[in-house]
Amino acid sequence: MSETKLKPEDLDRLAEAVIALTEEVWVLRDRQKVLEAVLEKNGLLAEGQTDLHQADEALSADLASERQALIDRVLGALKGD
């Protein structure tokens, strides 16, 4: 079994992947907070309701698919794809 290790030439791609992922996480957090605030202000969402929501099977499957796509993009960046 071979052990994969980062080589010095991999560090730039790793840094780019971390920065890209951090930027994406920030954009999503920002948009989520704005959307929740707008919905709460308009009486369409009770405070804290999103934390209590249980996803149904269809939403869970969609989230799992999108999560895997994100993981694949990050791993692709690390590989230099």
C-alpha positions, 0 to 999 in steps of 0.5 A, spaced: 500 500 500 503 506 497 502 512 502 501 519 499 504 525 501 504 532 499 510 534 495 513 541 495 510 542 488 503 541 491 503 546 496 501 552 492 495 547 489 493 546 496 493 553 498 489 555 492 484 549 494 483 552 501 482 559 499 477 557 494 473 553 499 474 559 504 471 564 499 465 559 497 464 558 505 463 565 506 459 567 500 454 561 502 454 563 510 453 571 508 447 569 503 444 564 508 444 570 513 441 575 509 436 570 506 434 568 513 434 575 515 429 577 509 424 572 511 424 573 518 423 580 517 417 579 512 414 574 517 415 568 513 420 564 517 420 564 525 427 565 528 431 559 529 426 555 524 432 553 519 436 549 525 430 545 527 428 543 520 428 536 518 430 534 511 425 529 507 428 524 503 428 528 496 432 534 500 437 529 503 439 526 496 440 533 493 444 535 499 448 529 499 449 530 491 451 537 492 456 535 498 459 530 493 460 535 487 463 540 492 468 534 495 470 532 488 471 539 486 476 540 492 480 534 491 480 535 483 484 542 485 488 538 490 490 534 484 491 539 479 485 537 475 
